[in-house]
Amino acid sequence: MGGLIVLAIAWIIIGIVVGALGWMIVRSNPPYGLRVEIGACVGIALLFGAGAWLEGGWMGFGGVGRLAYTMIFSVVGAVATLWFLRWWKRRRPASEG
């Protein structure tokens, strides 16, 4: 169990770092590309996945149920992040900066 907590904490740290780097790139360079969107989505998916993994354990899910709970939250986080980045790109023209 201790190894899972360490893994989840590492997952959260990686998610925060990747998400923060993606956000800094988005803020400083509005005409960002697909790589930034993918990086931000992966970072958020890791962050949401780690949280869902821990929460699934606390709620008593085991095995496949915990994995499914984690996957659902990871996908929801990634899709929501992609939607937000696409919305942000439409909202701010490339000429702004």
Secondary structure, 3 states (H helix, E strand, C coil): CHHHHHHHHHHHHHHHHHHHHHHHHHHHCCCCCHHHHHHHHHHHHHHHHHHHHHHHHHCCCCCHHHHHHHHHHHHHHHHHHHHHHHHHHHHCCCCCC
